[in-house]
Amino acid sequence: MLIQSRPDSTKLDPESVHRLLAGWSAGEGPLYVQLATAIAAHIDDGSLRGGDRLPAERALAAELAVSRGTVVKAYERLAAAECVTRLQGSGTTVSGNRLDSPRAGAEFVGGRLWTSSDVAVDLLKAIPDLLPEVSAAIQSANLSDHAEDLDRAEPLGWWSLRERIADRMTRQGLPTSPHEIMVTSGAQQAISLTLQAFVHPGDVVLGEEFTWPGLIDGVHHLGARFQPVRMDEHGLDVEDLEAKVARYRPALITLNPQHHNPTGTRLPPERVAAIARIAREYRVPVSEDRVAASIAFDHRRLPEIATHEHHGHAITIDSVCKIAWPGLRLGWVRADPQTINRLRPYKAVNDMFSSALSQAAACSVLERVDVVTSARIEQLRRRCDLVVDLLRRDLVDWSFVRPRGGLSLWATLPLGASADAFVQHAGRTGVLVASARQFGSADADSRHLRVPFTATDDVLEAGLQRLARAWSTFDPAESPTPVAAM
């Protein structure tokens, strides 16, 4: 059964609720208590959302093969806990997700990525440095060349810049009109604006089990729930995605399929096509983050979800920050004109329009984008080779897959070792590095570390030497048992 995303009120049929509650009566205690507990658990995890109308008592009782009184008492117990509301003639309706809103003062998932130290080598951040080619492009930017753009400041961005972005995307294989582009202050703002436009409190957003923490924090900030989708060595698991789309009826699917941050995976074309099919069939919008897609060491560019038939449900987010320089703070959203117009007021409320200096510099960079991209790929390929060689020489116990592009490497510690415990130990040895906890919605330990290769050679060599020294003095037996590896 296909259910459109975000209905204001969904009347659930007894059969679908029965499937959702599989195994509900396998515990101990009165049946009505077990039934109420099972329903409450699915309200808490987002499977049942505010506005959902539960089946009539008699119909659900027949489906579950229990007495009507069992269902009545379960519903009354839920009403007493304010999980549902019961009105004569209107039935029983889920009141809202009790865990929708983030805890007051809750720490941001990615907060530790912005830790700094004057005495430690920083391997936390995957931020490319300023290329000479980009510096030259920025210096050649002249606001006087954009007098018409300056006089027509608009939340969607300069028309001349939108033309350049559309032309670049068209040359890359995705026909695009300037009307399908909104300029943003970096990809993070593009992610945030998309969330604001499509996600409401209590909604569910699906994404990879490890992902950019700015996405998870943005979802939580809106009072919505981020539900992770399983990954394997190739990226997002499409079967798990479809199962969770059917279960949670998400407001949005988010993914970072090409040179994924942090795992470095590259999603195969057949999975990209399958995601487009899911978006089309379930009528759920998909936000695709492609900020590292162009950084392919083999110069292979895999297609966007938007290249497939998707009935307008595909949103593409990109920027010049990873190939040029993050300091430009210049990104964009590519979507159908109706979606772009939907996003426009959110951009206006956030910051009116992107910086004129950033837009002028981006125009200059895009005029020589092929040269800039080639220079960045060559730089990162060489630095990746350096990190791989150092890991293979000094950290032979660690396992990893050599990245085919992007900005970082995903390393796995041996069985029994806690990445969180090692990160703390490494910090005392003088090197800062991030564990998987900084990239996941679940507050759980694992054996994974992200090792960026964006720093200069001397910083990378010093950082890897300190990691090796930390590992040589680390006792995995003293660390807590981590969750299973991906």
ABEGO torsion letter per residue (X at the ends): XBBBBGBABBBBBAAAAAAAABGAAABBEBAAAAAAAAAAAAAAAGABBBGBBBBBAAAAAAAAGBBAAAAAAAAAAAAAAGABBBBBGAEBBBAEBAAABBBBGBBBAAAAAABBBAABBBAABBBBBBBAAAAAAAAABBAAAAAAAAABBBAAEBAAAAAAAAAAAAAAGBBBBAAABBBBBEAAAAAAAAAAAABBBGBBBBBBABBBAAAAAAAAAAGBBBBBBBBBAAEBBAAAAAAAAAAAGBABBBBBABGBOAAGBBBBAAAAAAAAAAAAAAGBBBBBBAAAAABBAAGBBBBBAAABBAGGABBBBBBAAAABBAAAGBBBBBBBAAAAAAAAAAAAAAAGBBBAAAAAAAAAAAAAAAAAAAAAAAAAAAAAAAAAAAAAAABAABBBBBBAEEABBBBBBBBGBBAAAAAAAAAAAGBBBBBAAAABABBBBBABBBBBAABBAAAAAAAAAAAAAAAAABBAAABBBBBBBX
